[in-house]
Amino acid sequence: MKTSASNSLGERTPLVSVVIPTLNSEAYLEDCLMSIRKQTYSRIEIIVVDNHSEDKTMSIASRYADLCLVGGKERSAQVNFGVKRASGEFVYRVDSDCIVEPNVVIEAVSKCLEESYDAICVPNTSDNRISYWAAVRKLERDCYEGDLLNVAARFIRKDVFESIGGFDENLVAGEDYDLHNRLLKHGLRIGEVRSKEVHMGEPMQLSEIAWKYYNYGKTIMRFIRVGGKRAIAQISPFRPAFIRNRKRFAANIKLTIGFIVYQMVRYMATSIGAAQAWFDSGTKVNNSNSGSFSSENGTRESVAGVLNLGCGHQKYGDVRVDRYRGSANVVADIETNLPFTDEVFGCVYSRFLFEHLRNPGSVLEEMVRVLKPGGVLFLVTDNAAYPPFHITPRLGSGFHAKGYRGLGESDRHYCLFTKEHLENHFQHVGLEKVHVEYASADDVGGRSGPAQRILRLLRISKVGILTPFSVANILATGTKPITDSQREKASR
């Protein structure tokens, strides 16, 4: 185990496990890890839990961390996973874009040992040198120092963390407030240290703030339902901390104006995200590592062995194949052949791949070849009737008319499809129980473009005659038939 400088606590020096969730965190991760290694408390283990990064995150982590793990669908799940593997008496969750001041850990341990606290809040501020919006956020965050409402304990006794169930893995926003609130409900003692964390991953533009809080909005209603009145007070734009620190705002009018704009943008974006989540509550397709897929009509197909053929960063499925490494565990040229024997997968899932293929028919034949009899093929691709695909490169997934290259040659798009195209393709390769429907990217585990999100919020797709022109993608499913001889063999 790597250790840093010595400390002055005497004989009682419990191990502290610092858990850092990461996702494409190469920009600030090394500074974060170095700040942990420079703590004045020595007995520290660093655990990095990565969510399938595609940059140099894991390479950097391996140089500093005691344990590097991969797992978790979001940061809450990542931290919970890291805590399960932690050896320390205390666990300290640190975000990968934060720098921790040298005395944070020793102050937190001292508070817990000498004053019998169960958890510790570490003040968090922003580096105001990064951008104007970083300075605005620093103005806000500094108001919360010593506050009793807008705070969240991050340094916690491991047994306490586990006894209250850790972070709620269904929350993207407010998960730290939620954990803190549950600590209070259980009557646990929470203290605060003077040393701080400095947040480096600050927004450069207002659009970054809007996108962040739009995503936060998707789970904000769950946070409110669970947290009740305290949760509402914690996310309210009218906070006692602002009134107590009114002199800070009066002293810097330029930042105060920015703060008002910042508040308007983030609450508007959060509201849109919450509305989007409400509209999406009847999701058509749910895909996960569980090996099963749920369709709109409520049927559920159990599968054993999911082959995931797709474009971009996808993490589910038992075997993930792509032409480039990315998140794939098998690298192959899908257009040439699939490197598997016949009839080995219970399900073949392909999302946003067909539009990249020069000869989609032959690839579909390969998909059916490796599919077991009775297995299900799920395919998601672009809808030819969706106008933004023919208007501008960035309103939809890209300009397809002459082959759009969004990320270089590897991202070239060749085809667009209608429902009739896909029905004919599926029937030609011998699939039965063929079902084809319109589906937005959000319905099938992807992320819609701005035009699609606006159309969904306006409920345009619910108007039958407009549906083909207001939904960007098509979902097609089909089952490989079981022959009489195979059915007879299975019954023996």
C-alpha positions as CSV (number, residue, x, y, z in Angstrom):
1,M,0.0,0.0,0.0
2,K,1.3,3.4,-0.9
3,T,1.5,6.0,1.9
4,S,2.1,9.7,2.2
5,A,3.7,11.9,4.8
6,S,3.5,11.0,8.5
7,N,0.8,12.3,10.8
8,S,0.6,13.3,14.5
9,L,-2.4,11.4,15.8
10,G,-0.3,9.0,17.9
11,E,-1.0,5.3,18.1
12,R,-4.6,5.4,16.9
13,T,-4.3,5.7,13.1
14,P,-7.1,3.9,11.3
15,L,-7.0,3.3,7.6
16,V,-8.9,5.7,5.4
17,S,-10.2,4.4,2.0
18,V,-10.5,7.3,-0.5
19,V,-13.0,6.2,-3.3
20,I,-12.8,8.2,-6.5
21,P,-15.4,7.5,-9.3
22,T,-14.1,8.3,-12.8
23,L,-15.4,8.6,-16.4
24,N,-13.1,10.0,-19.0
25,S,-11.4,11.9,-16.2
26,E,-7.9,12.3,-17.6
27,A,-8.0,16.2,-17.5
28,Y,-7.8,16.5,-13.7
29,L,-7.4,13.0,-12.3
30,E,-3.6,13.2,-11.8
31,D,-3.8,16.4,-9.9
32,C,-6.6,14.9,-7.8
33,L,-4.6,11.7,-7.0
34,M,-1.4,13.7,-6.2
35,S,-3.4,15.8,-3.7
36,I,-4.4,12.6,-2.0
37,R,-0.9,11.3,-1.9
38,K,0.3,14.6,-0.4
39,Q,-2.1,14.3,2.6
40,T,-0.4,14.9,6.0
41,Y,-2.1,11.7,7.2
42,S,-0.3,8.5,6.2
43,R,-2.7,5.6,6.4
44,I,-4.6,6.0,3.2
45,E,-5.6,3.6,0.4
46,I,-6.9,5.0,-2.9
47,I,-9.6,3.2,-4.8
48,V,-10.5,4.3,-8.3
49,V,-13.7,3.0,-9.7
50,D,-14.0,3.7,-13.5
51,N,-17.1,3.6,-15.7
52,H,-15.5,2.3,-18.9
53,S,-13.4,5.4,-19.8
54,E,-12.1,5.7,-23.3
55,D,-9.2,8.1,-22.5
56,K,-6.1,7.7,-20.4
57,T,-8.0,7.6,-17.1
58,M,-7.0,4.1,-16.1
59,S,-3.4,4.6,-17.1
60,I,-3.2,7.6,-14.8
61,A,-5.1,5.8,-12.0
62,S,-2.7,2.8,-12.1
63,R,0.2,5.0,-11.3
64,Y,-1.3,6.3,-8.0
65,A,-4.1,4.1,-6.8
66,D,-3.9,1.1,-4.7
67,L,-6.9,-0.5,-6.4
68,C,-8.4,0.2,-9.8
69,L,-11.8,-1.2,-10.5
70,V,-14.3,-1.0,-13.4
71,G,-18.0,-1.0,-12.6
72,G,-21.1,1.0,-11.9
73,K,-23.7,2.6,-14.2
74,E,-23.3,6.0,-12.5
75,R,-21.1,7.6,-9.8
76,S,-23.4,6.5,-7.0
77,A,-23.0,2.9,-8.0
78,Q,-19.3,3.3,-8.6
79,V,-18.8,4.7,-5.0
80,N,-20.9,1.9,-3.5
81,F,-18.8,-0.7,-5.4
82,G,-15.6,0.9,-4.2
83,V,-16.7,1.0,-0.6
84,K,-17.5,-2.8,-0.8
85,R,-13.9,-3.4,-1.7
86,A,-12.5,-0.9,0.8
87,S,-10.4,-2.0,3.7
88,G,-10.5,1.2,5.7
89,E,-12.4,2.0,8.9
90,F,-13.4,5.3,7.2
91,V,-14.4,5.9,3.6
92,Y,-14.0,9.3,1.9
93,R,-15.7,9.9,-1.5
94,V,-13.7,12.4,-3.7
95,D,-14.7,13.5,-7.2
96,S,-12.0,13.0,-9.8
97,D,-11.9,16.7,-10.7
98,C,-11.3,17.9,-7.2
99,I,-8.0,18.8,-5.4
100,V,-8.0,18.0,-1.7
101,E,-6.1,20.4,0.6
102,P,-3.3,18.6,2.6
103,N,-4.9,18.5,6.0
104,V,-8.4,17.4,5.1
105,V,-8.0,13.7,6.0
106,I,-6.1,14.3,9.3
107,E,-8.6,16.9,10.4
108,A,-11.5,14.5,9.5
109,V,-9.9,11.5,11.4
110,S,-9.2,13.7,14.4
111,K,-12.8,15.0,14.5
112,C,-14.1,11.4,14.4
113,L,-11.7,10.0,17.0
114,E,-11.6,12.9,19.4
115,E,-15.1,14.2,19.2
116,S,-17.0,11.0,18.3
117,Y,-18.4,12.1,15.0
118,D,-19.8,9.5,12.6
119,A,-19.4,11.6,9.4
120,I,-17.6,14.7,8.3
121,C,-18.5,17.5,5.8
122,V,-15.6,18.8,3.8
123,P,-16.2,22.3,2.4
124,N,-16.1,22.5,-1.3
125,T,-15.1,25.6,-3.3
126,S,-14.4,26.3,-7.0
127,D,-11.2,27.5,-8.7
128,N,-12.3,30.9,-9.8
129,R,-9.3,31.3,-12.2
130,I,-10.8,28.8,-14.7
131,S,-13.6,30.9,-16.1
132,Y,-16.2,33.6,-15.3
133,W,-18.7,30.9,-14.5
134,A,-16.3,29.2,-12.2
135,A,-16.0,32.5,-10.3
136,V,-19.8,32.7,-10.1
137,R,-20.0,29.2,-8.7
138,K,-17.2,30.0,-6.1
139,L,-19.4,32.9,-4.9
140,E,-22.2,30.5,-4.4
141,R,-20.3,27.7,-2.9
142,D,-18.5,29.9,-0.4
143,C,-21.9,30.9,1.0
144,Y,-22.4,27.3,2.2
145,E,-19.4,27.1,4.5
146,G,-20.8,26.4,8.0
147,D,-24.4,26.0,6.6
148,L,-26.6,23.3,8.1
149,L,-28.9,22.8,5.1
150,N,-26.8,22.8,1.8
151,V,-24.1,20.4,3.0
152,A,-23.2,16.8,2.4
153,A,-21.0,14.5,4.4
154,R,-18.4,12.7,2.3
155,F,-16.0,11.3,5.0
156,I,-17.9,8.6,6.8
157,R,-17.3,5.6,9.0
158,K,-17.5,2.6,6.7
159,D,-19.8,0.6,9.0
160,V,-22.2,3.7,9.1
161,F,-22.1,4.1,5.3
162,E,-23.1,0.4,4.9
163,S,-25.7,0.5,7.6
164,I,-27.7,3.2,5.9
165,G,-27.4,1.6,2.4
166,G,-24.8,3.8,0.8
167,F,-25.7,6.1,-2.1
168,D,-29.0,5.7,-3.8
169,E,-28.0,4.3,-7.2
170,N,-31.2,5.6,-8.8
171,L,-30.1,9.2,-8.2
172,V,-27.9,11.3,-10.5
173,A,-28.7,14.6,-8.8
174,G,-28.8,15.2,-5.1
175,E,-27.3,11.8,-4.2
176,D,-24.9,13.4,-1.7
177,Y,-27.7,15.4,-0.1
178,D,-29.8,12.3,0.1
179,L,-27.0,10.4,1.9
180,H,-26.5,13.2,4.3
181,N,-30.3,13.4,5.1
182,R,-30.4,9.7,5.9
183,L,-27.4,10.1,8.2
184,L,-29.5,12.8,10.1
185,K,-32.6,10.6,10.1
186,H,-30.6,7.8,11.8
187,G,-29.5,10.3,14.5
188,L,-25.8,10.1,13.6
189,R,-23.3,12.9,14.5
190,I,-21.9,15.0,11.6
191,G,-19.0,17.4,12.0
192,E,-17.1,19.7,9.6
193,V,-13.4,20.4,9.0
194,R,-11.8,23.7,8.0
195,S,-9.7,22.5,5.1
196,K,-11.4,22.3,1.7
197,E,-11.7,20.5,-1.6
198,V,-11.2,22.7,-4.6
199,H,-13.3,21.8,-7.7
200,M,-11.3,22.1,-10.9
201,G,-13.8,20.7,-13.4
202,E,-15.7,24.0,-13.7
203,P,-17.8,25.0,-16.8
204,M,-16.3,27.3,-19.4
205,Q,-19.7,28.1,-21.0
206,L,-23.2,28.6,-19.9
207,S,-24.3,25.7,-22.2
208,E,-22.3,23.3,-20.1
209,I,-24.2,24.3,-17.0
210,A,-27.5,23.9,-18.9
211,W,-26.6,20.4,-20.1
212,K,-25.4,19.3,-16.6
213,Y,-28.6,20.4,-14.9
214,Y,-30.8,19.0,-17.7
215,N,-29.4,15.6,-16.8
216,Y,-29.7,16.2,-13.1
217,G,-33.4,17.1,-13.7
218,K,-34.1,13.5,-14.9
219,T,-33.9,12.1,-11.3
220,I,-34.7,15.2,-9.3
221,M,-38.3,14.1,-8.6
222,R,-37.1,10.9,-7.0
223,F,-34.8,13.0,-4.7
224,I,-37.8,15.2,-3.7
225,R,-40.1,12.2,-3.1
226,V,-37.5,10.5,-0.9
227,G,-36.2,13.6,0.9
228,G,-39.5,15.4,1.5
229,K,-39.5,19.0,2.8
230,R,-35.8,19.0,3.6
231,A,-35.0,18.0,0.0
232,I,-37.3,20.8,-1.4
233,A,-35.5,23.3,0.8
234,Q,-32.1,22.0,-0.3
235,I,-32.8,22.6,-4.0
236,S,-34.8,25.8,-3.6
237,P,-33.4,28.9,-5.3
238,F,-34.2,30.9,-2.1
239,R,-31.7,29.7,0.5
240,P,-30.9,31.1,3.9
241,A,-27.2,31.0,3.1
242,F,-27.6,33.6,0.4
243,I,-29.3,36.0,2.8
244,R,-26.6,35.5,5.5
245,N,-24.0,36.3,2.8
246,R,-25.7,39.2,1.2
247,K,-22.6,41.3,1.7
248,R,-20.6,39.0,-0.6
249,F,-23.1,39.6,-3.4
250,A,-23.2,43.4,-2.8
251,A,-19.4,43.5,-2.9
252,N,-19.2,42.1,-6.5
253,I,-22.1,43.2,-8.7
254,K,-20.5,41.6,-11.8
255,L,-20.6,38.2,-10.3
256,T,-24.0,38.7,-8.7
257,I,-25.5,39.4,-12.2
258,G,-23.8,36.2,-13.4
259,F,-25.2,34.4,-10.4
260,I,-28.8,35.5,-11.3
261,V,-28.3,34.3,-14.9
262,Y,-26.7,31.0,-13.7
263,Q,-29.7,30.4,-11.3
264,M,-32.2,31.0,-14.1
265,V,-30.4,28.7,-16.5
266,R,-29.9,25.8,-14.1
267,Y,-33.4,25.8,-12.8
268,M,-34.9,26.1,-16.3
269,A,-32.6,23.2,-17.5
270,T,-33.5,21.1,-14.4
271,S,-37.2,21.6,-15.1
272,I,-36.8,20.6,-18.7
273,G,-34.9,17.5,-17.6
274,A,-37.6,16.6,-15.1
275,A,-40.3,17.1,-17.8
276,Q,-38.3,14.9,-20.2
277,A,-38.1,12.2,-17.5
278,W,-41.8,12.3,-17.0
279,F,-42.5,12.0,-20.7
280,D,-40.1,9.1,-20.9
281,S,-41.6,7.2,-17.9
282,G,-43.2,4.8,-20.4
283,T,-39.9,3.8,-21.9
284,K,-40.3,1.5,-24.9
285,V,-37.1,-0.4,-24.6
286,N,-35.0,-1.2,-21.6
287,N,-31.6,-2.7,-22.1
288,S,-29.1,-3.7,-19.5
289,N,-26.6,-6.3,-18.6
290,S,-29.3,-8.5,-17.2
291,G,-29.6,-10.4,-20.5
292,S,-33.2,-9.4,-21.1
293,F,-35.1,-6.8,-23.1
294,S,-38.6,-5.3,-22.5
295,S,-40.8,-4.2,-25.4
296,E,-43.5,-1.6,-25.5
297,N,-46.4,-4.2,-25.4
298,G,-45.1,-5.5,-22.0
299,T,-43.7,-8.8,-23.2
300,R,-40.3,-9.8,-22.0
301,E,-37.8,-12.0,-23.8
302,S,-35.3,-13.9,-21.7
303,V,-32.0,-14.4,-23.4
304,A,-28.8,-16.2,-22.6
305,G,-25.8,-14.6,-24.1
306,V,-26.3,-11.2,-25.6
307,L,-24.1,-10.1,-28.5
308,N,-23.9,-6.3,-28.7
309,L,-23.0,-5.0,-32.2
310,G,-23.1,-1.2,-32.2
311,C,-21.6,2.2,-32.9
312,G,-20.0,4.2,-30.1
313,H,-19.8,3.7,-26.4
314,Q,-22.1,0.9,-25.2
315,K,-21.5,-1.1,-22.0
316,Y,-24.2,-3.8,-21.9
317,G,-24.3,-7.3,-23.3
318,D,-22.2,-10.3,-22.6
319,V,-20.0,-9.8,-25.7
320,R,-19.5,-6.4,-27.3
321,V,-18.1,-6.2,-30.8
322,D,-16.9,-3.2,-32.7
323,R,-14.4,-2.3,-35.4
324,Y,-12.4,-0.2,-32.9
325,R,-11.5,-1.0,-29.3
326,G,-13.5,1.7,-27.4
327,S,-15.7,-0.2,-25.0
328,A,-15.6,-3.4,-27.2
329,N,-14.1,-6.6,-25.8
330,V,-13.9,-8.2,-29.3
331,V,-12.5,-6.1,-32.2
332,A,-13.6,-7.3,-35.7
333,D,-14.6,-5.9,-39.0
334,I,-18.4,-6.5,-38.7
335,E,-18.9,-6.0,-42.5
336,T,-16.6,-8.9,-43.3
337,N,-17.9,-11.5,-40.9
338,L,-18.7,-12.1,-37.2
339,P,-15.9,-14.2,-35.6
340,F,-18.3,-16.7,-34.0
341,T,-19.6,-20.1,-34.8
342,D,-23.2,-20.7,-35.8
343,E,-26.1,-20.3,-33.4
344,V,-24.2,-19.3,-30.2
345,F,-26.2,-16.3,-28.9
346,G,-29.6,-16.1,-27.5
347,C,-29.9,-12.4,-28.5
348,V,-28.2,-10.1,-31.0
349,Y,-28.6,-6.4,-30.3
350,S,-27.5,-3.7,-32.7
351,R,-27.9,0.0,-32.0
352,F,-26.9,2.7,-34.5
353,L,-24.9,0.4,-36.6
354,F,-26.9,-0.2,-39.7
355,E,-26.6,3.3,-41.1
356,H,-22.8,2.9,-41.1
357,L,-22.9,-0.2,-43.3
358,R,-22.2,-0.4,-47.1
359,N,-24.0,-3.7,-47.4
360,P,-26.4,-4.0,-44.4
361,G,-28.2,-7.1,-45.9
362,S,-25.1,-9.3,-45.7
363,V,-24.4,-8.1,-42.1
364,L,-28.0,-8.9,-41.1
365,E,-27.5,-12.5,-42.5
366,E,-24.4,-12.8,-40.3
367,M,-26.4,-11.7,-37.3
368,V,-29.0,-14.3,-38.0
369,R,-26.3,-17.0,-38.5
370,V,-24.9,-16.5,-35.0
371,L,-28.4,-16.3,-33.4
372,K,-29.8,-19.4,-31.7
373,P,-33.1,-20.8,-32.9
374,G,-35.8,-19.0,-30.9
375,G,-33.4,-16.2,-30.3
376,V,-34.3,-12.5,-30.7
377,L,-32.7,-9.9,-32.9
378,F,-33.1,-6.3,-31.9
379,L,-32.0,-3.6,-34.3
380,V,-32.1,0.2,-34.0
381,T,-31.2,2.5,-36.9
382,D,-32.0,5.9,-38.4
383,N,-35.5,6.8,-39.8
384,A,-35.4,8.1,-43.4
385,A,-38.6,10.1,-42.9
386,Y,-37.0,12.3,-40.1
387,P,-36.5,15.7,-41.8
388,P,-33.4,16.9,-39.7
389,F,-31.3,14.1,-41.3
390,H,-31.7,15.9,-44.6
391,I,-31.4,19.5,-43.5
392,T,-28.3,20.1,-41.3
393,P,-25.5,17.9,-39.9
394,R,-26.2,18.7,-36.2
395,L,-30.0,18.8,-35.8
396,G,-30.2,15.0,-36.1
397,S,-27.5,12.4,-35.9
398,G,-25.8,13.7,-39.0
399,F,-26.2,14.7,-42.6
400,H,-26.7,11.4,-44.6
401,A,-27.3,12.5,-48.1
402,K,-23.7,12.0,-49.3
403,G,-22.2,10.2,-46.3
404,Y,-21.8,12.3,-43.2
405,R,-18.4,12.2,-41.5
406,G,-18.9,13.5,-38.0
407,L,-15.8,12.0,-36.4
408,G,-13.7,11.3,-39.4
409,E,-13.9,8.4,-41.9
410,S,-14.8,5.9,-39.2
411,D,-18.1,7.7,-38.6
412,R,-19.3,7.8,-42.2
413,H,-23.1,7.2,-42.6
414,Y,-24.3,5.5,-45.8
415,C,-27.9,4.5,-45.4
416,L,-31.3,5.6,-44.1
417,F,-34.2,3.2,-43.6
418,T,-38.0,3.2,-43.6
419,K,-40.1,0.7,-41.6
420,E,-40.8,-1.1,-44.9
421,H,-37.1,-1.4,-45.6
422,L,-36.5,-3.1,-42.3
423,E,-39.6,-5.4,-42.5
424,N,-38.4,-6.6,-45.9
425,H,-34.8,-7.1,-44.6
426,F,-36.0,-9.1,-41.6
427,Q,-38.4,-11.3,-43.7
428,H,-35.7,-11.9,-46.4
429,V,-33.3,-13.4,-43.8
430,G,-36.1,-15.7,-42.5
431,L,-37.0,-14.0,-39.2
432,E,-40.5,-14.4,-37.9
433,K,-42.6,-12.4,-35.4
434,V,-41.2,-9.3,-37.0
435,H,-42.2,-6.0,-35.3
436,V,-41.1,-2.6,-36.4
437,E,-41.9,0.7,-34.7
438,Y,-40.6,4.3,-34.4
439,A,-38.4,5.0,-31.4
440,S,-36.3,8.0,-30.3
441,A,-32.7,7.5,-29.2
442,D,-33.7,8.1,-25.5
443,D,-36.1,5.1,-25.8
444,V,-33.3,2.7,-26.8
445,G,-30.5,3.7,-24.4
446,G,-29.0,6.4,-26.6
447,R,-29.1,10.2,-26.4
448,S,-31.3,12.3,-28.6
449,G,-30.2,15.3,-30.5
450,P,-31.7,18.8,-29.6
451,A,-34.3,18.7,-32.3
452,Q,-35.6,15.3,-31.1
453,R,-35.7,16.4,-27.5
454,I,-37.8,19.5,-28.4
455,L,-40.2,17.4,-30.5
456,R,-40.6,14.9,-27.6
457,L,-41.4,17.7,-25.1
458,L,-44.0,19.1,-27.5
459,R,-45.5,15.6,-27.8
460,I,-45.5,15.9,-31.6
461,S,-44.8,12.2,-32.0
462,K,-48.1,11.4,-30.3
463,V,-50.0,12.8,-33.3
464,G,-50.3,9.7,-35.5
465,I,-49.9,11.3,-38.9
466,L,-46.8,13.2,-37.7
467,T,-45.1,10.3,-36.0
468,P,-42.9,9.2,-39.0
469,F,-41.6,12.7,-39.3
470,S,-41.0,13.5,-35.6
471,V,-39.1,10.4,-34.4
472,A,-35.5,10.0,-35.4
473,N,-35.1,6.2,-35.1
474,I,-36.7,2.9,-35.9
475,L,-36.7,-0.2,-33.7
476,A,-37.1,-3.6,-35.4
477,T,-37.3,-7.0,-33.7
478,G,-37.6,-10.5,-35.0
479,T,-37.2,-14.1,-33.8
480,K,-35.2,-16.9,-35.5
481,P,-37.6,-19.8,-36.1
482,I,-37.1,-23.2,-34.6
483,T,-37.3,-26.0,-37.1
484,D,-39.5,-29.1,-36.4
485,S,-36.3,-31.3,-36.0
486,Q,-34.9,-28.8,-33.4
487,R,-38.2,-28.7,-31.6
488,E,-38.3,-32.4,-31.4
489,K,-34.7,-32.7,-30.3
490,A,-35.3,-30.1,-27.5
491,S,-38.4,-32.0,-26.2
492,R,-36.4,-35.3,-25.8
